[in-house]
Amino acid sequence: MPKMNGYDAYLAMRKIQPELKSIFISGYASDIIEQHISGEDSLNILFKPLRRNDLLAKIREVLDEN
């Protein structure tokens, strides 16, 4: 995305749809991600490399959240 990163896009979409469910997938180390995403305890993040079963389990978990 030329004008924003994934997290900025997520924030913009949350303004439109506050109950938006999302999963972030990153190749960056977790400490780098934590530096850039502050105050968001409820973000669902998976780190690469990941296994298909881990992704499927996270999708199920997020869909089942209230």
N, C-alpha and C positions, 0 to 999 in steps of 0.2 A: 504494500500500500504506500503510495508515494507521499501522503501527507500526514499519516499517523501510524502508530504501531498497533499491535493487537490489543493491548490494554486500553489505549485511548479509544479505539473503536468500540470496545466493550463498554466503556464509560458512556460513550455517546448513545449506544443502543439502550443502555439501562435508563437513560433519561426518557426514552420513548416507551420502553417496556420494563418497568421496575422489577418485575418478577422473572426476568430473563434468566434461564438456566444456561450455564456455560461450563466448558472444560478447557483449560489452557494446556497446551502441550509445548514444552520448551526443550531446546538442546543446551541451554545455558545452565550453569551450576546453580543450585538452589539459593546459595548466598547472594548471587548476583540478582536473581529474581526478587528476593526479599528487599534488596536495596531500592528497586524501582517500583515496587508495589507496596505502598505503605498504608496501613489502616484497613486493609481488606482481609479479615480473618477467615471469611467464608469462601474464598476462591478455591476452586477445584483445579489442582495443578498436577499434571503428570510430567515426568522427565524422560527424555530420550536417553538411551534406547528403551523402548517399552515392549512388553509382550502383548499379543492380541488379547489374551485373557485378562490382563490388567486393564486394558482399555474398555473391554466389554463390562467388566465389573464396575469400573468408574461410571460408565454410562448408566448402568442399572441403578447405581447408588444415587446419582444426580436426579434421574427421573423419578425415583421413589421419594425424594426429599419433599417435605411439605412447605 
